């Protein structure tokens, strides 16, 4: 399973700090990868959606961003701060 993230944003630039950024995020449950090597940048004011078939990691990705799951590898950054060890509450 490979994951490709497309951005159609006209205003976001690759040099600007993203408000939400996932860097090579991996999440494994019982030796089964749910998310593999995901890179994602979401800038302020940007609208995005996650589309895909059942079991492709959509909900897991959102749970990682929300802090309900900790990545097996990689980083979840919110406004540049690594959230990997920050509790969701």
N, C-alpha and C positions, 0 to 999 in steps of 0.2 A: 504494500500500500504506500504510494507516494502522495504527498500533499503539496498542492500548488495554491498559492494565495495570489489573487489578482487584485490590483487596485486601479480604480478608474478616477481617482481624485485628481482634479485639475490644480488644486492649491497646495497639496502636501508635497514637500520636497524631501529627498533622501537625507539632506544635511540637517534638517530641523529635528529636534528631539521629539519623539513620539510621546503622546500621553500614555498609551498602552503599547508595550513592545514585548514580543516573545522572541527569544533567541535560541534556536536549535533545541526547542522544548521536546522532551520525550516523556511519556507516561506509560508505565508498564503495570498491568494487573496480572498477578499469577503467571508470570513469564510470557504474557501475551501483550504486545504493544498496542495501546489504544491510540497513541499519538506518537509520530516519529519525526524528529528533526524539523519541527514547525517553526518557521520564521514569520512574524506578523508585526506590522507597524500600523497603529491607528492614531491619527492626529486629531487635535481638538476640532470639533465641528464636523468631522468626517462621519458619514453614515456607512455602515458596513453590514453585511449579512454573511452567514455561514450556511452553505448549501452542500448537500451530499446525501448519499444513500445511508440507510440504516447501518449503524455500526462503524461508521467511518471516523468517529471521534469528535463530532460537533459538540455534544453535551460535555464531554470531558474537557474540551478546549475552553468552554465557557466556565466550567467549574475551576479550571486552573487560573483563569483570569480573575475570577471572583475570590480566589484564595481558599476554596473549599477542598481543593486537592493540592498536593505539593508535587512538583515535577520530579520524575526520576532523574532527569538530567536537563540541563539548559537553565535559562533564566526567564522569569516573568518580571518585567519592570513596569512600574506605574510612576509616571512623571520622573523617570530616571532612577527610581529607588527599587532595589532588588526586593521583591516581595516573597521570595522562596521561604523565608523563615518567619514571616510576619503572620500572626493569627488573623483569621477572617473577621473576628469581632473587634 
